[in-house]
């Protein structure tokens, strides 16, 4: 579980994250949603430890980020898995090498054990046939799966995904969303996903935090978001003509 | 102020690249890869350029030694001195700033743009140690490249003079004339410093670049400009200290 208390972050005097407090539960897919520029990525990077908040605290399973020294931060990071928007796979490495990479770098396992664990993670995302291919030789959806396999191979306690289905067709996007949700349940991890995709919100949003201009505007579940009277949320959720038509039938 | 903060950040980057080292097994693989990419793959271009520039240096020296009172062996002497003191270490390093420097900046810059560096950080890996340190170690072999440049440039001068009808004995005796080993030491001291500049300045421009694909190109150009300027300034300072 991750709790955040009164987090603030600004860059060059411009406030990006304004006094956000919320919590993200274990075993659930938690979504941070909002328009582009609403502060989703900055909040995610604060949670990842890539940005240091100006004030407030982040509590990872009872341990506050404020009391951590550098080595504790490094250990915490090793309990995190991240799926980047562009997958961030290493171009010069094959699929299996990408998945083996964190184990190679950080674990004390031998070559065979590392390979076995990597193959297991690749099997889990159903990419066994592409094991020796380079990232440039596989589709965007497959690259996302490799990124998920790389993120889960270290058995993380926390999984972060930055717009994991951006640039994917709707069918593949749903497959990726479902895969992340299944993995969250299977490994009982705290998953936080940045998204502005309404399909993801409705499909897997067990907890949703809605940001507007760096502030938390609303929070709830995927069932509640469709019925809320919050104007900002409804403007965001029903921004497309298709969803406006759907709303009439709800 | 802008340049001061850049200089500070550059030195912090160098310090950080020696911290939190990766496992030796991984490090060794990376160092061998960088030796191949930065040193071995540079040899062909260095050899071609050195051969022809050595030839041109010899031809131009011969052109200026038209007096019958001057010995033809001076052509070999002047070629050797030009090549060892300046052409091989300095001129080649500026060419390498274009070849190796641009490669380093664009490869690290692309990793920055595609969030691969962020991925390393999230995994708890020190990206500077992973990316910059192997390049610094690989470029310790840079004096080998400069040695190749020295030999091939002098050979280029020899071949050019053979075609021009200068007796080969005269050219060879010129190469051996008044040889001062300290000049070679001076050349290698410069080379080691240039190698460090070639590894770190382009890495800095790649690592701290911001923006997208267009900015990777701009960062490569900027990296070449700054690497060349720093090499020229360091060359001047070292020459003042060691030869004046």
Interface residues (C-beta under 8 A of the other chain):
Chain A: X48 X50 X74 X75 X77 X78 X80 X82 X84 X85 X86 X88 X89 X90 X91 X101 X102 X104 X105 X106 X154 X160
Chain B: X20 X22 X23 X25 X26 X110 X114 X115 X116 X118 X119 X121 X122 X123 X124 X125
